[in-house]
Amino acid sequence: MDTEAQQPTERDRSSSPSVSAGASQEAAPDTEGPGGRSRFAFAGPFAGRFTQWLPGGRISLSLLVCLLFLLLLNTFVAQPFQIPSGSMENALRIGDRVLVNKLAYRFGAEPQRGDVIVFDGTGYFGNSDYIKRVVGVGGDHVVCCDKEGSIQVNGRSVDESTFLYPGDDPSTVDFDAVVPPGTLFVLGDHRSHSSDSRDHLGSPGGGMIPVDDVIGRADWIIWPYAHLTGLTRPSAYARVPGAVGAHG
């Protein structure tokens, strides 16, 4: 099986930016404890003993704080992933590193048609993380292909020419699917080299990806430098009407 967006990213069957935190805090005038003694005075002896346990003393302590900050950043805010396959060409090429925004779908926001997402495919696509483009959201009726050979979403044909791999058809496999609420229908841009929702319609979950399994949205190509660019949502889906009965 060819796997897709694991960390490093893995691909399907068929087919780190470093941020250091140096934010210092100074004792404010109102930080005195009982008896007028600053509460920070108690931290001095403890910090001195703690740094004795570390090689390099205070320098190592600063490095430890920076590493802890980077770990928290990687876990909750943004995470780099490597692309080892061609199922998202030409938007993403083999060897590209993308920065995945883990806050994109927090605080009530949800994936939108056209977003490039990284998700946990365990139990649906395979035991790894994958990267695909969202074509249908909960309630959407996704069909391929219409008489012009295009994908239709909610009765509207979608012009995918700006991101579909040159020479590829929108799909060589016919499908007609209604996306259940809370799930996503996803496709690779390089359709002839991507195993995606089309290929798993008969599998558990019907090829749909639960929104809860989305790790985040790929917002930037950060490496190599020559490919440095932001990944924006294409306008192809802007005229797609909302699904009948969908809540948004």
N, C-alpha and C positions, 0 to 999 in steps of 0.2 A: 504494500500500500504506500502510495506517495502521500506524505503528510504535509501540513501546511502552516500554521502560524504559531509554532510553539516557541518557548523561550529557552534555546533558540527556536524560532517558529517552525512548525511542521506542516506538511501538505496532505492532500487527500489521497484516496486509493488510486484514482485513475490519473487520473491524470497521471550609549547609555549615558542620555546626556548626564554628565556629572554636575551636580549642583551642590555647592558647599554653603553652609550656613554659618555666618560669622556674626549673627545678631547678638550684640552684647546688651546687657541690662545693667543700668547704674542704680545705686540705691537712691530712692526718692527721699525727700525731706520727711515724709510721714512714715518711715519704716522703723521707728523706734519701738522697742518692746517695753515691758515693765521695768521701772527704775531708770528709764531713759537710755538703756543700753541697746544699741542697734542689734536687730535679730541677725544681721549678716555677720556679726562678730562671732557667732557660734559656728558659722560655716568654715571659718578660717582653719582652726585646728583639724577639723574633719577632712577638709580638702587636702591639707598638708600630709596627713597620714595616708589618705587614699592614693595620692600621686607617688608616694614612696613604693607602692606595690607595682607601679608601672615603669617599664624601662623608659627613660627619657623624661620622667616626671610630668610637668605641666604640658609639654609638647604632646606627649602621648595621650594625655587626658583630652586635649583639644581635638586630636585626631579621632579619638573614640566618640566624642560628641558629634563630630562631623559624619562619621560612619553611621551612627545611630540615626541622625537626621536623614541621611540618604536612604537608609532602610525604610524609614517611615514614609518618605516621599515615594519610593518605589512601590510600597505596599498599598498606599491609599490615594495617591495623587496622579502619578504618571509613571509609565513603565516602558522601557524599550523592548522591541521584539525584532527578531531577524527574519527576513523572507528568504527561504531556501528554494523556492519553486517559482514557476511561471504562471500560476493560475490567476494571478491578478495583474498580469501584464496588459497594457503597457504602463498603467498607473504605478505599479510596484514591480520592480525587477529583482531577479535573484541576487541576493547579497545586500539588498537595501535594509537599513534599520529604520523602523518607524517608531515614533513616540506615541504611545496610546494614552489618551486622556481618560483616567478612571473616574473623573468627576463629571464627565459629560452627561451621564444619565442618572445622576443623583438629584435629590431635592425635587423630585416630581417630573423631571425631563425624561423623555423616552426616545429611542432610536427613530430616525426618520428615513423615508425612502431616499436612496442615494448615498447614505452614510456608509463608510467603510468601517467595519467593526471587527474586533477580535472577540471570540467567544470560546467557551469550554464545550467541546463537542462530545464529551464523555456520555455514552449511552445513546447518542444520536448519529454522530459522524465517525467517531473513533475516540480512543483514549488520549486525546491531545487537544491543544488549542488551535483554532483555525481563524483565517482572515477572509472575509467575503464582503460583498456589497449588498446592502438591504434593498430588495426590490418590492417586497410587500410587507405591510404591518398588519396588526390584528384587525380582522374584518374585511381585508382587501380580497378581491377576486382577481387572481393572476392567471392569465391564459397565454399560451403560445401554440401556434402562432396565428396572427390574423392573416387576411388575404394578401397583405403586403409583406408578410414574413416577419412582422414585428411582435414584440411582447405587448400585451394589453394589461393594464391595471385599472380595474373598475370601469371597463369599457373604453378607456382612453389609450390609444397607441402611444408607445414611448420611443422616442428617437434616441437610441443609445450610441449613435455614431461617434460622439465625443469621447467615449471611454471604452467602447467595445474593441477588442483586439482586432487590428486590421485583417480583413479577409474572413473573419469568423461570422457565422450566422448567429442570430440571437439565441437559437437553440436548434439542434437537430433532433431533439426529443420533444414530442408534443406533451403538453400538460395543461390541466385545468384544475386549479386548486383554490379553495377558500381558506384564508389564513385564520386560524382560531385566535380569539382574543388572548393577549399576553404572549404571543409568539411572533416570529419573523420568518419570511421566505427570503432566502439569500442565494446569490449567484456569484460566481467568479467572473471577472471581466474577460479572461481568456477562456471562453466557453468550451472550446475543443480540448482544453487541458485542465478542466476543473470538474471535480466531483462535488456537487452541491445539493441544494434542496430538490432539484429535478430527479436526482439519482436515488433519493432516499424516501420517496413518497410512499413506498410500501413498507418502510422500516418502522420500528417503534418511534412514535412521535411524528410520523408522516413527513419527515424531512424538515419540519419546522423547528426553529430554535427558540427556546424559552427566553424571554427578555431577561429573566433573572440570571441566566447563564452568560450574559454579555459582560465581558471584562471591561470593555471601554471602546472608545472611538479613536481610530487612527487619524491623528490630526497633522502630523508632520513626518516627512522623510528627513532624517537627521544625518544619515551616512549612506553612501559616500558624499563628500562635500559637493561634488558636481551635480548630485541629484537633490540637493537641499531645496525643499519646497513645502508649502502647505497643501494639505489635501482638503479641498472644498467640496461641498455637496453640489453635484451637477444640476443644471436648471431643467434637465429633461423631465423631471418628475413634478415640476412646479404646477403644471396644469392638470395633474391627475386629481380627479374629484375624490372627496372623502368617501369611505365605505358606507354603504347604507346600514344604518343601525349602529355604526361605530361611535364610541364615546371618545372625545378628544378634548 
